[in-house]
C-alpha cells in the first residue's frame, strides 16, 4: 500500500506543479490582443481559401518513416552505453531490433513512401 501512496503523491505533485505553472504564467504574461495578433498567421501572406485541403499522402508516410528512424536513434544510445555490461545478449537484441527496422524500411521503400513526386 505504501508504494501506491508514493505513486499517488508523485502524481498529485506533478499535476499541482503543472497547474501552478500554468496559473502563474497566465497571471504574469502580458496581454494585448488586437485583430492582427488574432489572425491565423501573425506575419506573412493572409490565408486564402478553405483550411481543409487535401495534401499528398507521401508527406505523411515520409514523416512516419522519419519518426521510426528517429526512435531507432533514441534506442541506440542506451544500448551503446550498456553494451559492455550485457555482452552477447545485448548484441543479439540489437541485431533483432535493427533487422525489424530494416524490414520496415524495405517495406516503406517498396511501397514508394520514400519517393517524392
One Martini backbone bead per residue (centre of mass of N, CA, C, O) as a GRO file, in nm:
protein
  117
    1UNK     BB    1   0.055   0.065  -0.016
    2UNK     BB    2   0.301   0.256  -0.012
    3UNK     BB    3   0.353   0.260  -0.319
    4UNK     BB    4   0.084   0.395  -0.396
    5UNK     BB    5   0.125   0.652  -0.230
    6UNK     BB    6   0.376   0.748  -0.378
    7UNK     BB    7   0.252   0.763  -0.661
    8UNK     BB    8   0.022   0.959  -0.585
    9UNK     BB    9   0.204   1.193  -0.490
   10UNK     BB   10   0.350   1.235  -0.758
   11UNK     BB   11   0.097   1.294  -0.923
   12UNK     BB   12  -0.008   1.534  -0.761
   13UNK     BB   13   0.249   1.704  -0.784
   14UNK     BB   14   0.250   1.723  -1.091
   15UNK     BB   15  -0.027   1.859  -1.127
   16UNK     BB   16   0.035   2.102  -0.944
   17UNK     BB   17   0.272   2.211  -1.108
   18UNK     BB   18   0.121   2.258  -1.371
   19UNK     BB   19  -0.105   2.442  -1.261
   20UNK     BB   20   0.081   2.661  -1.137
   21UNK     BB   21   0.232   2.737  -1.395
   22UNK     BB   22  -0.015   2.824  -1.562
   23UNK     BB   23  -0.117   3.040  -1.362
   24UNK     BB   24   0.138   3.218  -1.351
   25UNK     BB   25   0.156   3.274  -1.657
   26UNK     BB   26  -0.123   3.416  -1.675
   27UNK     BB   27  -0.057   3.649  -1.473
   28UNK     BB   28   0.239   3.752  -1.601
   29UNK     BB   29   0.147   3.795  -1.874
   30UNK     BB   30   0.103   3.965  -2.148
   31UNK     BB   31  -0.202   4.152  -2.262
   32UNK     BB   32  -0.255   4.241  -2.629
   33UNK     BB   33  -0.509   4.225  -2.806
   34UNK     BB   34  -0.550   4.199  -3.164
   35UNK     BB   35  -0.636   4.141  -3.485
   36UNK     BB   36  -0.350   4.056  -3.577
   37UNK     BB   37  -0.300   3.837  -3.347
   38UNK     BB   38  -0.575   3.668  -3.432
   39UNK     BB   39  -0.453   3.551  -3.655
   40UNK     BB   40  -0.332   3.275  -3.795
   41UNK     BB   41  -0.113   3.469  -3.922
   42UNK     BB   42   0.098   3.716  -3.810
   43UNK     BB   43   0.266   3.657  -4.067
   44UNK     BB   44   0.238   3.718  -4.385
   45UNK     BB   45   0.021   3.585  -4.569
   46UNK     BB   46  -0.295   3.556  -4.628
   47UNK     BB   47  -0.538   3.346  -4.596
   48UNK     BB   48  -0.669   3.124  -4.857
   49UNK     BB   49  -0.937   2.962  -4.813
   50UNK     BB   50  -0.953   2.645  -4.721
   51UNK     BB   51  -0.825   2.437  -4.463
   52UNK     BB   52  -0.950   2.169  -4.613
   53UNK     BB   53  -0.701   2.020  -4.756
   54UNK     BB   54  -0.544   1.832  -4.968
   55UNK     BB   55  -0.274   1.598  -4.934
   56UNK     BB   56  -0.002   1.433  -4.968
   57UNK     BB   57   0.065   1.117  -4.843
   58UNK     BB   58   0.380   1.117  -4.847
   59UNK     BB   59   0.427   1.305  -4.608
   60UNK     BB   60   0.320   1.113  -4.392
   61UNK     BB   61   0.506   0.870  -4.452
   62UNK     BB   62   0.771   1.021  -4.415
   63UNK     BB   63   0.720   1.095  -4.117
   64UNK     BB   64   0.703   0.803  -4.012
   65UNK     BB   65   0.987   0.719  -4.096
   66UNK     BB   66   1.131   0.928  -3.928
   67UNK     BB   67   1.028   0.835  -3.652
   68UNK     BB   68   1.146   0.554  -3.658
   69UNK     BB   69   1.452   0.650  -3.686
   70UNK     BB   70   1.450   0.830  -3.436
   71UNK     BB   71   1.391   0.604  -3.233
   72UNK     BB   72   1.637   0.440  -3.297
   73UNK     BB   73   1.841   0.649  -3.195
   74UNK     BB   74   1.730   0.648  -2.901
   75UNK     BB   75   1.800   0.329  -2.858
   76UNK     BB   76   2.112   0.322  -2.919
   77UNK     BB   77   2.239   0.467  -2.676
   78UNK     BB   78   2.176   0.272  -2.437
   79UNK     BB   79   2.311   0.034  -2.573
   80UNK     BB   80   2.598   0.154  -2.586
   81UNK     BB   81   2.628   0.184  -2.277
   82UNK     BB   82   2.542  -0.141  -2.216
   83UNK     BB   83   2.728  -0.328  -2.384
   84UNK     BB   84   2.951  -0.427  -2.173
   85UNK     BB   85   2.747  -0.545  -1.959
   86UNK     BB   86   2.584  -0.763  -2.148
   87UNK     BB   87   2.688  -0.844  -2.427
   88UNK     BB   88   2.555  -1.082  -2.635
   89UNK     BB   89   2.262  -1.008  -2.566
   90UNK     BB   90   2.271  -0.716  -2.678
   91UNK     BB   91   2.345  -0.789  -2.966
   92UNK     BB   92   2.096  -0.961  -3.031
   93UNK     BB   93   1.885  -0.745  -2.977
   94UNK     BB   94   1.994  -0.537  -3.185
   95UNK     BB   95   1.969  -0.714  -3.436
   96UNK     BB   96   1.663  -0.743  -3.420
   97UNK     BB   97   1.593  -0.443  -3.423
   98UNK     BB   98   1.734  -0.373  -3.694
   99UNK     BB   99   1.583  -0.580  -3.866
  100UNK     BB  100   1.303  -0.455  -3.826
  101UNK     BB  101   1.375  -0.178  -3.941
  102UNK     BB  102   1.465  -0.280  -4.220
  103UNK     BB  103   1.194  -0.399  -4.294
  104UNK     BB  104   1.040  -0.128  -4.280
  105UNK     BB  105   1.212   0.017  -4.490
  106UNK     BB  106   1.161  -0.180  -4.725
  107UNK     BB  107   0.856  -0.141  -4.729
  108UNK     BB  108   0.858   0.166  -4.781
  109UNK     BB  109   1.017   0.147  -5.044
  110UNK     BB  110   0.822  -0.040  -5.198
  111UNK     BB  111   0.570   0.167  -5.158
  112UNK     BB  112   0.699   0.476  -5.199
  113UNK     BB  113   0.760   0.664  -4.935
  114UNK     BB  114   1.060   0.785  -5.048
  115UNK     BB  115   0.908   0.932  -5.282
  116UNK     BB  116   0.904   1.212  -5.488
  117UNK     BB  117   0.649   1.382  -5.703
   0.00000   0.00000   0.00000
